[in-house]
Amino acid sequence: MQTSVPLNLDLQYKEVAPNESDSLFVFLHGYSQDMSFLYNYYNKDCRKLGHHSVFLQAPFPLVGRFPLDTTPDKKKLLSGYAWYFYDASTEEYLIPYTTPVSWIKNFLEKQFPDKTNIVIVGYSQGGYLAPFLAEQLTNIKKIIGINCSFRYDLLEKFECPEVYQLQGQADVIVTPELSQKRFEEFQAKYQFKGSFQMLEDETHKLTTSLKKSSLDFF
């Protein structure tokens, strides 16, 4: 049996350049990372640009070592965090994307009720998640996806007016050609403003040059 229940989980995040404007940048890291990953790449740029930003940490810890109580180095207990769990071999979600979407939605509505112009910056698994979040929140006005693939086929509706995607051509984690194909079909279906850019010299890794390219959409 399966049912839906409200989520009441603690959320960890880092906040940068808070202000009273209606804009907010929300950063979603990739699988097996934490909030510090994108924070270390983007926080100085957000401060410089004056963008009120939050860097969220996914709810599900990836435990790297067992048993927990006998591990001397506590930093090695966790290998990062995940937004959801997907079994590619069976094409099933063990923990579906709807779970973190509800969690983030509740957080943003409670913590930032006056932010009516939200930009989602999602890297890898965080990029996969971004459209599902926009499906539930009408105040998301722009998505910037980095090395991800948009599963538009799982959306029931989509009203976000702008979507941009950067994809490393040498990415071996996300299939670049499929990523581009999905973006083009996504845009054709929902008619949003935006673009897909294939970057020849980039892999799945978030490099400084790839980060700089993403700043063009900030």
C-alpha angles and dihedrals in degrees: 000000000000135000140164123250131178116265121233103176128149111250125210119207145154119230127207133189098352114200142158097255122117092245129096132174114212118196122203117192128212133261115295092014133099138219091276092065098071092028090062090051100043113021096091092049091049091051091048092049093043093237114159101227141178126198109205128205119221116246102233118076119212106221111216101185139032142240095036098202096058100045108112097197106061092189089067094054092086127044093190139286139285133213093209140341122247125182105213093190092061097023089232131134109230088187107016128226089244089075098063090036090060091044095051092042092055091047096050094045092050100039101035108024093153096054105105098162109059125174118199117208108190127181121198108316088011088057092051088054097049100082091049089055091049088051089064101036121059093194094069103105102171140025124198111191122192122195095339140109125239114227095205089160089073094053122100093193139359128190104161105131099211133040127171128180134192118194131183110229092214094050110137095181098056117035104240097205093050090046091055093044092052092048093052092048090045092053093045091053099045102026097221125162115255148084145243119228123193109203112208100204098043131097127188090287117103102237129185090252092051090049090052090052090053091054088069087075096048 
